[in-house]
Amino acid sequence: MKINKACILIINGGSSTIKFALYAADKSLDRLFHGKIDRIGSKVSTLNYILEGNTQKYTLPIKAFDNKSASISLIDWLEKQVDFSSVKAVAHRIVHGMHHTEPEYITHELLDELRLIISYDPDHLPNEIELIETFRQRYQTLQQVACFDTAFHTTMPRVAKLLPIPRRFDKKGIQRYGFHGISYSYLMEELTRIEGSKATHSRVILAHLGNGASMTAVSEGKSIDTSMGFTPAGGLPMSSRTGDLDPGVAWYMIKSDNLSPKQFNHLINHDSGLLGISEISPDIRDLLEQETKDFRAAEAVDLFCYQAKKWVGAYVAVLGGLDSLVFAGGIGENSPQIRSRICKGLQCFGIELDEKRNNTNAPIISTDKSKVTVRVINTNEEWMMAKTVRQMLK
C-alpha cells in the first residue's frame, strides 16, 4: 500500500551515491523510510532501503550508469512507495551555496546561478543539478527546496573568509566558505535542546568526522571559523581528500606527472587522504585493524589524529577558551580510539576523557572534573532539512 500522508522527500546527492529519506510533514516529522543508491557508475549499482519500524535492509539491483539514470531509477522506485500527490516538497542538499544564508525554493534563476559555479565544486554540483532537473521533468509543479551546506558559515568574520591571494580573485568569490553546515546546524540545535540557552553563549568546537571531515569554531551560536575552505577538499585530511596542501606540492605534482586540471582534481579528491597515505583503504576502520601490521596504515591514522588535534588547538585560540567539544559523523560517533587519540594531551585546554564512557560512545565522554564537556552527538542532516522545509511550507 502506497504512503498517502503529507510528506517531505529529502535528497542528498553525492559523487557516486544518492541518499534519500521520507518524513511526515506534520509536527512529528516521523521518518517513514530511508536509503541510498550506491555505486553509481558501476555494473553493480544497488538501491538499499529500510522501512521505519523494520530493521531489515532491502537491496535491489538497478541500472545506474550515471547520475541521470540513477535519478530516474530512484523516482521510479519512489512512485511505487509513495502517492506523489502527497509529497509537499523535495529538499536537496546543495553542497556549495556561495553567499546564500537560508534554504530557498528552487527557481530557474537559482539553477542558472548554480550552473555558473559548477567549477567550484565539480564533484557535487553537476549531480545535484541533474537530480533537481529530473524531478522537475517528472513533476513540474512540485516544490523543490535547496538547502545549502555553506549557509551555516556565512556568519564568519571577514578575516576568517579571506584567502591570501591577489584581491582580484576575492572579487570573483574565491574565499573560505566552509561545508557540513547542515550537520552543524543540527548539532547546535541538539546542543541547545540539551543545555538550553547556555549552548548559545558557549565556546564550542564541532567536529564532523566522517569520509569528509571538518571542524568548526562556534561562538554565541554562530560559526566564526571552519577548517574546510573554498571547496570541501580543504582542512583536515579525509578518507580520500588531501585536506590543506602546500600549493608548491600541487604545482610539483601537476608538472612531474603531467596532470590535466581534471586529473589533478580527481587525485586530490579521490586518490589522496587516508587512501593515498595507506595505499590500503580510505576507511578508518580498515586502517585501525591493520595499523599493528602495516606501518602505512599506522601513519595514516596517526596523521588524521595529529591534524585533528592541531585544529582543536587552533580553535581554542580563536575562541579564547573552550566550553564544549562535540564529536559527530561516522568516525566521530563510532570510533572511541580516534576520539581518545585526538584528545590525548589536551588536558592543558581543560579536556579530560573518561575512557569507560568513551568506549561505550556515551553522550558525555569527559570526566566529571573536566573543565570542557566532551560530547558525542549523532548528527542528522536529513531531519534538519525536513524541519527547515516544514517551516517554509507553513
Rosetta blueprint (number, residue, H / E / L):
1 M L
2 K L
3 I E
4 N L
5 K L
6 A L
7 C E
8 I E
9 L E
10 I E
11 I E
12 N E
13 G E
14 G L
15 S L
16 S L
17 T L
18 I E
19 K E
20 F E
21 A E
22 L E
23 Y E
24 A E
25 A L
26 D L
27 K L
28 S L
29 L L
30 D L
31 R E
32 L E
33 F E
34 H E
35 G E
36 K E
37 I E
38 D E
39 R L
40 I L
41 G L
42 S L
43 K L
44 V L
45 S L
46 T E
47 L E
48 N E
49 Y E
50 I E
51 L E
52 E L
53 G L
54 N L
55 T L
56 Q L
57 K L
58 Y E
59 T E
60 L E
61 P E
62 I L
63 K L
64 A L
65 F L
66 D L
67 N H
68 K H
69 S H
70 A H
71 S H
72 I H
73 S H
74 L H
75 I H
76 D H
77 W H
78 L H
79 E H
80 K H
81 Q H
82 V E
83 D L
84 F H
85 S H
86 S H
87 V E
88 K E
89 A E
90 V E
91 A E
92 H E
93 R E
94 I E
95 V L
96 H L
97 G L
98 M L
99 H L
100 H L
101 T L
102 E L
103 P L
104 E E
105 Y E
106 I L
107 T L
108 H H
109 E H
110 L H
111 L H
112 D H
113 E H
114 L H
115 R H
116 L H
117 I L
118 I H
119 S H
120 Y H
121 D L
122 P L
123 D L
124 H L
125 L H
126 P H
127 N H
128 E H
129 I H
130 E H
131 L H
132 I H
133 E H
134 T H
135 F H
136 R H
137 Q H
138 R H
139 Y L
140 Q L
141 T L
142 L L
143 Q L
144 Q E
145 V E
146 A E
147 C E
148 F E
149 D L
150 T L
151 A H
152 F H
153 H H
154 T H
155 T H
156 M L
157 P L
158 R H
159 V H
160 A H
161 K H
162 L L
163 L L
164 P L
165 I L
166 P L
167 R H
168 R H
169 F H
170 D H
171 K H
172 K L
173 G L
174 I L
175 Q L
176 R L
177 Y L
178 G L
179 F L
180 H L
181 G H
182 I H
183 S H
184 Y H
185 S H
186 Y H
187 L H
188 M H
189 E H
190 E H
191 L H
192 T H
193 R H
194 I H
195 E H
196 G H
197 S H
198 K H
199 A H
200 T H
201 H H
202 S L
203 R E
204 V E
205 I E
206 L E
207 A E
208 H E
209 L E
210 G L
211 N L
212 G L
213 A E
214 S E
215 M E
216 T E
217 A E
218 V E
219 S E
220 E L
221 G L
222 K E
223 S E
224 I E
225 D E
226 T E
227 S L
228 M L
229 G L
230 F L
231 T L
232 P L
233 A L
234 G L
235 G L
236 L L
237 P L
238 M L
239 S L
240 S L
241 R L
242 T L
243 G L
244 D L
245 L L
246 D L
247 P H
248 G H
249 V H
250 A H
251 W H
252 Y H
253 M H
254 I H
255 K H
256 S H
257 D L
258 N L
259 L L
260 S L
261 P H
262 K H
263 Q H
264 F H
265 N H
266 H H
267 L H
268 I H
269 N H
270 H H
271 D L
272 S L
273 G H
274 L H
275 L H
276 G H
277 I H
278 S H
279 E L
280 I L
281 S L
282 P L
283 D L
284 I H
285 R H
286 D H
287 L H
288 L H
289 E H
290 Q H
291 E L
292 T L
293 K L
294 D L
295 F H
296 R H
297 A H
298 A H
299 E H
300 A H
301 V H
302 D H
303 L H
304 F H
305 C H
306 Y H
307 Q H
308 A H
309 K H
310 K H
311 W H
312 V H
313 G H
314 A H
315 Y H
316 V H
317 A H
318 V H
319 L H
320 G L
321 G L
322 L L
323 D L
324 S E
325 L E
326 V E
327 F E
328 A E
329 G H
330 G H
331 I H
332 G H
333 E H
334 N H
335 S L
336 P H
337 Q H
338 I H
339 R H
340 S H
341 R H
342 I H
343 C H
344 K L
345 G L
346 L H
347 Q H
348 C H
349 F H
350 G L
351 I L
352 E L
353 L E
354 D L
355 E H
356 K H
357 R H
358 N H
359 N H
360 T L
361 N L
362 A L
363 P L
364 I E
365 I L
366 S E
367 T L
368 D L
369 K L
370 S L
371 K L
372 V L
373 T E
374 V E
375 R E
376 V E
377 I L
378 N L
379 T L
380 N L
381 E H
382 E H
383 W H
384 M H
385 M H
386 A H
387 K H
388 T H
389 V H
390 R H
391 Q H
392 M H
393 L H
394 K L
